[in-house]
Amino acid sequence: MPAYSNNHSKAPRRTSWWKVAGSVTGAIVTGGLFGVVVLSMFNQELTLPIPGANVPVQSAAVQETDVLVMGSIEEEFLLPAEEEMLVNIALPQQTYHFLQYGVFSSAGGVELAQQELRESGIAAARDTVDEKRVYAGVSSDREQAKLLSSQLKATGVHLILHEVTLPSSAEVHFDGDVTALEHYLAQSAELVELLSSLSASRLSELSPSALSDEEVAELGEKHQLWTESAAVIRGKLPDSLAQGNIVLETAMNSAVEAVNEYHKKNAKTLLWEVQDEIMRFVLEEYKMMGQGAP
């Protein structure tokens, strides 16, 4: 019998490259399909029945509604500072009778008219709202204004009465006590009325009379109270009105100073200076109240 050896050897197994290629291709395809599924889930376009992925999808309309609600909340909390300061104030009854020198079609005409008045020693104010108008005087009393107009007409200056009435209320931006602002405006009206009366009445005279001690004392008392009220509201107006408030304070103080100088010197030119400053005050206040042209 032939002899068989137990130490026989096995041939080494060879790797099948077809199988490797197939495995790699399968992995790529599987990865690609998984990527498509994931992207579809993020884009909310999933159609395959994948377990655990059945999450309700919000419609475009619902998403749009959510965005609008968020926008309204932002608007509510991000209001401009000036809008939050808007208050309604009561104004004292104020009607002023301006002596209108003319209405001009150009800025050059306005400047020329003002120059003519000043060269004649008369006040000359340009309307701060309707900038084509030029005024030569003002009074809170109509009859007093007519007397002054007649006096100027005798010197060759022809004027007509133009009435300006401030509103009984207004909406303004103010970051403070509304009562303090109303008190300031009321005291302003009283002081303007006194100053216009003191100056216009004497300008209506052929030879302006001196002020009495009682008139000077009354003016000093009212001016002191007004100064205290002005200090309370100072710095509480927005930037859009702050410059106008400076104009008011400057005009009022200048008018009072001119009256005090007139009491010492009895010079008629100082009375016209009072008229100039009072017109500037009234017209600026009218502009600040936002009422448009008189």
Summary of the structure (lengths in Angstrom):
residues: 294
radius of gyration: 42.5
end to end distance: 141.2
largest distance: 168.8
contacts: 785
relative contact order: 0.12
helix: 57%
strand: 12%
